[in-house]
Amino acid sequence: MTTLIGLDWGTSSLRAYRIADDGAVLETRASNDGILTVANNDFEATFHRVVGDWLSATSHPVILSGMITSRQGWIELPYVSCPAGGEGLAAALHCHTLNDGRSIHFVTGLSVVGADGVPDVMRGEETQIVGAAADGDERGLVVLPGTHSKWALTEGGQVMHFATFMTGELFALLSKHSILGRMMASEDHDEAAFVQGVAYGRRSDKPAGGLLKRLFGTRAQGLFGSVPANGAHAFLSGLLIGCEIREALACLGDTSAFAHVTILGTQELTALYTVALGQFGLETRVGPDDAAAKGHYAIAKAAGLL
């Protein structure tokens, strides 16, 4: 029996969950109705089209997370400062009344100020992290790979600190719109070239330089044949992921106390990060596929909606 409806509403896609009273996911729906694709910003109409048939006369609680609460979304909400977890997000829930009188609740994102004094933000990932924490470790190191990869330190179900890396977006730009893309003969995955790229990105010696030098080094290695054309796509992916992991471990401080890194991502990205993290000598754990739904359930319970 449905107790809760949860929506993870991102920039380019939407996932909806019908959740039972014990937190189990009864049904999942996915659509391409991301916030930037909603015609005339009519989010309410899209909401009803996607999950309208799940709504009953008994008014199940509905909770929404993700970029739907960003400046380009349905309702913009201020961030909650870290450290924060399910209870903090529950306290910051925003109740909104639809045209039919039904109430729905929006989860906001998190913010943090890094050691460099520069702020960082997330929207949507916080709900997945809360869901994974409810299903996992008391203390954890979590990575959510993607367009903008998030690395987070958690303790007692709270996000203590996090950092964001534009790995996926940079990879897309470089592979499609730069001279590096010209040297790519295939987009097929080449495991050996990927591992070679991770090793190049992992290097911490001064002669290796930073990312800008290594990117041109990728082209030069292609010219001299040490990076094969058929493996250039995988090599660049490995380089960027290797640099991301190296930088993330430096940004987050001493991570040696963590037994493993929990990965929350697609099957493809999880596989890549498992290999890459192994090159750093780090054990990995794959988080639950329905982490967002688990997060919706945990936040709803903390807010007294269930």
N, C-alpha and C positions, 0 to 999 in steps of 0.2 A: 504494500500500500504506500502511495506517495505521501511523504511528509514535507519535503522541501524541493523547490526547483532552483537550480543554480545556473547562472550564465557566466562564462568566461569570454568576455567580449573584447577582442583585440582590434588592432589596426586593420588587418586584412582578412580576418576570419572570426567566426563565432562558434563556440561549443556550448551546448546546453545539456544539463543533467537532470534527470528525474531521480530523486534520492529517497530511499526508504527510511523508516524510523530508526533503524540501526546503523544508518550511514552508508549502506550498500547502494551502489548505482544500479537502478532498475533499467534505465534506458539513456542512451547518449545520442545527441543529434549534432551534426556539424554542417556549417554553411559558409559561404564566401561573403556573408554580409558583415564585413568589417566596418568599423566606424567611418572610414573614408569612402565607402561605397554606398552608404545609405542615402537614397535620393531625397533631396530637400531637407536633410537632417531630420526626417520623420522617423525617429527611433522607436516611438511608441507603436507605429504601424508595423515596423519590422519585428518588434518584440512579439506582437500578437500573431503575426504570420508564422513565426518560427515555433512558438510554444503555446499559442492560444488554445489548442485542443488539450493541453495539459492542465489548464486552469479550470478548477471546479468551483461549484457554488460554495464550497467550504473554505475557499480562500487559503490555499497552502501558502506558507511564507515563500517569498521569492527574493533571492539575493544575487546581485550582479557585481562582478569584479573586472578589472582590466582597464584598457584605454577608454572605456565607456565613460570614465570619470575624469578624462583629460580635457584640455581646452577645446579639442576638436570633437569631443564626445557629447553625450546626452546632457550630463550635468557635471561641471567642473568642481572638484572638491580639493581642499587643501591637503597637503601631505601630513602624515603623522611622523614625528621624529623618532629615530631609533635611540635606544632599544625599544622595540615594540613587537608584540605577537598577537595571538588570537584575541586576547582580552582587550588590548589597546585598540585593535581594529574594530572589535565589536562595539566599544564605547564610542567610536567615531562614525558608526554607520549613519548614513543619511537616508531618512524615510521620504519617499516621494509618492504622491497620489496620482494615479492615472485618471484619464478622462472618465473611465467607468467606475471610479471610486475605489478601486483596488489599491492597496499599498504595496510598494516594492522597496527594497533596501539596497543601497549602493555601498560597496567597500572602497575606501580610498587607498592611495598608495603610501609608500614610505619614503623618507628622506634621511640623509646622513651628511655630515660634513667630514671630509677626509682629513688626514694629517697635513695635507698641503693647503687646507683652508678652502678647498673647492667643494661645493655641494654636489651630491649625487642623488638620483631619484629612481624609483621603480613603481610601476603600476601593473598589477596582475600577478607578477612573480611572487609578491608577498603572500598571496592566498595559496599558491602552490607550495611555498615553503612551509606555511603553517600546516597544510595538509600532510606534507612529507614528515614534518616533525611529530605530528600526532601518530605517525605510523613507524617512527624510527628512533633515532638517538636523542639522548638528553643534551649532548653537545655535538655539534656537527659542522662540517664544511661542505657547502652545497654549491654546485655550479648549474646554471640554467643556460646552456648554449643556444645561440641563435643569432639573429640580426644584431642585437645588442646583448652580448653575453653578460649574465649577472653572476657574481661570486659573493656568497654570503656566509658569515659566521653566525651560528645559532647556539643558543644555550637556554635550556628550560623552556623550549617552545618559542623563544623570542629571537628576532633578528637583531644581533648586537651591532653588526657592521656589514657593509657590502660595498662592492665596487663594480663598475660597468665598463665593458670593453666592446668597441664597435667592430668586432671581428667579422661577423657575417656580412654586414653592409660593406665593409672595406673589401672583402673577398669578391663580392658581386661587382663592385665598381672596377677593381683591378682586372678581374678575369674577363670582363665584357667591354670595358671602355679604356683600357690602357695598352701600352706596348707589350706588357707581359702576356696579355691575351693573345697577341699575334703569334707567340711562340708555342701556343697550346694546340697540338694536333688532335687531341681527344679529351673528352670529359670523363672517360671511364676511370674508375678508381684504380690507381696503381699503388698497392700497399707499400712496396719498397721505396717508391718516390715519396710517399706521404711520410714514412718514418724518417727518411733522409731530410725532409723539410722540417719535421719536428726537431730533429737533432740540431739543425742550423738555428732554429728559433730558440732553442733551449740554451745555447751557448751564452755564458755570462762573462767570458774574457773580453777585455777592452778592445783587442784588434777586431772582434766581430762587429763592433759598433752597435748602433741602435737599429730600429726597424727600417728607417729610411735607407740606410746603407745596405741592409740585408735585402731589401726589395730590389735594388739595382743589381746586387750580387746574384739574385735569382736570374736576371736577364743575362748577365755575363757568364754564369755557369751554363746557361742554355747555349750560348754562342760557342763555348768551348766543349760542349758535349757531355759535361758531367751531370747535367739534368736533361734527360731525354725528352723530346717533344711530346711523346705519348704520356709522359709522366709529369709534365710541367703543371698541369691543373692540380694534381694531387700534391705536388711539391709545394705549391703556393699555399694550398689549404693547410698543409702540415706546418709550414713556416709561420703562418699567422696564428694558428692554434698554439704552437710551441711558444711563440712570443707572448700570447695571452696568458698561458699558464705561468710562465716565468714572471711576468709582471704582476699577476694576481697574487702569487705567493709572496712577492715582495710587498705589495700594498697591504695585505691583510696581516702582516706580522708573523709571529711564530705559529706555524701550523703543524709543527711536529707532533703535538699531542693528539692529533686526530688520527684514528685508526684507518680511516678511508675518506674518500670524497664521494658524496651522493650526487648522481647526475640525474637531472630532470629535463628530459628533452625527447625529441623524436628518435625513432629507432636508428635512423641513419647517423644523426649527430651523436647519439649515445655511443654507438660503435666507434666512431672516430675519436671521441674524447677518452674512451676506455683505453684505446691503443696509445694515445698521446700521453695520458697521465701515467700509464705504465712505464713510458720512457723516462719519466721523472722519478720512478720508483714508488709511485703512489698506488695504493689499492683503491678500487672503486666499488660502489654499490649503485645499482640502478633503482631509482625511486619509482613509486607507483604511477601507472599511466593516468590514473584518475586523481592526481594530487590536488587539482583545482577543486574537484567535487568534495574531496575530504576536507579541504580548507573551508569551503562554503559551509559544510556541516559543522565544523568546529567553531567557526565564527558565529553561526546562527545559534548554536547551543550557548555560547558564551554571552550572547546578547539576549537570551531568554526568549527567542522566537520559537523554540521547539519545546 
